[in-house]
Amino acid sequence: MAKPYSYDFRQKVIQAINLDGLKKSEASELFNISRNTINLWLQRLAETGDVMALPNQPPGNGHKITDWDKFRSFAKANGDKTQVEMAQLWEGDISDAFGELR
């Protein structure tokens, strides 16, 4: 994922449009960014009152195991088994090493 533009830069672009009267197309050329980016920032400003970037949230995989203490105990008790066998013994839906959800 690309790194977002700095907050300071976003504010300068929006200030150039809103306060200095620069057209979006002129700001796009001057700051070397797309008009779509400017439109998105203006939309965010209208919706939230600010142009701050959304926090970077890398995609997750929706972990099936949430009780890690329980899992550690389970893994110690069944450490001699394969991942497929452990997946079969674990209560609830969990995938084995081959990505099959049971």
N, C-alpha and C positions, 0 to 999 in steps of 0.2 A: 504494500500500500504506500502511496506517495505521501511524503511529509506535507502537512498543511502549511499554508502561508502563515507567516507570523501575525500575531494580533496587531502589532504596530503597523505593519504593511497594510492590513485590511482597513484599519482606521484611516490611514492616509488616502487610500483609494476612495473610500466612502466620503471622506471630508472633501476631496477634490470634486466629487460629483455634487454632494448636497450643499456645501458651503461656497465653493469656488465656482459653481455653475458649469463645470466641465460635463460634456455629453458622455454617455457611457461608451460610445465608439471611440471618442478621443482619449478617455481614460484607459481604455483597452490597449490602444496603441502606445500611449505614454508609459504605462506601467508594464507593458508586455504580458498581459493576461487576457483570457478570453472574455467576451461579453457575457457568456453563460455564467462564468464564475462571478462576475459582478452582479448579475441578476440573482444568483443564489445568495450572495451576501446581503443584497438589498431585501430579499425575501426573508432571510433569517433576522435581519434588523427589524423588519416590520412585525414579525411573529414573536420575537423574544426581546426586542429592545437592544440587542447587542449583535456583533458580528463575530464573536468568539467561535473558534473551531469546536466541533463536537469532540468529546474525548475519544481517543483511539481505542477501539475495542476489537481486538483481533477475534476472528471467528473461533468459537469453541466447538467442542464436540458433544456437549450435553452429557457430562459424566453420569454413568449409571450408579457408581458407588459414591455415596455421600457420607456414610458413617465409616470414617477411616480407622477408628479404633477397632470396630467390629471386623473390618476387612483384615487388619494386621493380625488379629487373633485367628481368623479363618486361614490366612496364608501360613501362619506358623503351624497350625494343626494339619494343614493339607499341603505342605511344601514339597512333599514327595510325589505329588501328582502333576500331570501335564496341565497346560492351560485349558485344554478342551475338557478334561475331567473336572477341573476346578469350576469352570463355567457351568457344568451340569449340576454340580453340588450347591452352587450359590443360589440362594433363594431370590426370586425376582428375575426380571429380564436382564440378561447380560450377554455380551457376545464372546465367542471363543476366539482363539488366535486367527481364525480364518475369516472373521468378520460376519459370521452368521449369528443372527439374533435368535435366541430361542424363546 
